[in-house]
Amino acid sequence: MGRIEKVTLYHCGFCVNNLAVMFRGMPWKSRRFPASAVLIQHKDLGNILYDTGYSELILGRGLEGQVNFFEKFILWLYRLLNPVFIREEDRIDRKLIQDGICPESVKTIILSHGHPDHVGGLSLFSEYELVVSAEVAREIKRTKTGRLVFSSQIPWINEKRIRQAAGEGMKGHFLCRYFDRVYDLFGDESVIGVMLSGHCNGQMGLWIPDVKLFLAADACWGRDLVGATRRMRIVPRIIQEDFREYQYTLRRICRLKKDYPDIEIVFSHQAGKEQVYVGTD
């Protein structure tokens, strides 16, 4: 019997970029790239979030006197190259309230990685357990502005509330044929963490079998952009921790989709509408 009742994908702000600036051979066309946050409703564990989207912190609001000059400059550069739009009603806490869900009911947050379009809403929650890879745990404790992990975007979190997906992980799971590190995050195989390296160290995607959904984080910026990845221009390539590994990870995701066409692959920033996926008993 399935453990996941429903999965809801929200868009919590967005950035705008020109496809021709990002990829060779693409049309001169601006596109919105939504910052996704995903609510996973578990029968036993309650409300779980996967990433939290943007918040107004990315705009520098409320940070006066709290950010050093270098981080302030990099945040300004980030917004210049990557214009960001976020309203109060776009925040994940407001989205949850609109759907009749109390933000205080979220007791577990899973992070794919530490970039501001994934961690922005962390400060809107309290008393949650944070589930991350060992690499991301290190990055959020020792923020690296040059790698787009900003201290101003990540609240202080008691280390006792951080649980790391680390070690060898699962053996014999079908995803082990595609990915090197696979973890049963809650011990019931309802939510499987998958390391998707390349974009950044320790990026974690999720496989949710009850809804046949594979959340692939920033392994690509959209399903329709998979083929354009090899034509990525120099600036977006620099954003990747390891572009060769990024391409290799994306090829493995494509092979998974080819072998299991009924699996829905969802990238964090792909264009489209907010979605609801309902589990089956």
Secondary structure, 3 states (H helix, E strand, C coil): CCCEEEEEEEEEEEEEEEHHHHECCCCCCEEEEEEEEEEEEECCCEEEEECCCCCHHHHCCCCCCCCCHHHHHHHHHHHHHCCEECCHHHCHHHHHHHCCCCHHHEEEEECCCCCHHHHHHHHHCCCCEEEEEHHHHHHHHCCCHHHCCCHHHCCCCCHHHEEEECCCCCCCCHHHHCCCCEEECCCCCCCEEEECCCCCCCCEEEEEHHHCEEECCCCCCCHHHCCCHHHECHHHHHHCCCHHHHHHHHHHHHHHHHHCCCCEEECCCCCCCCEEEECCC
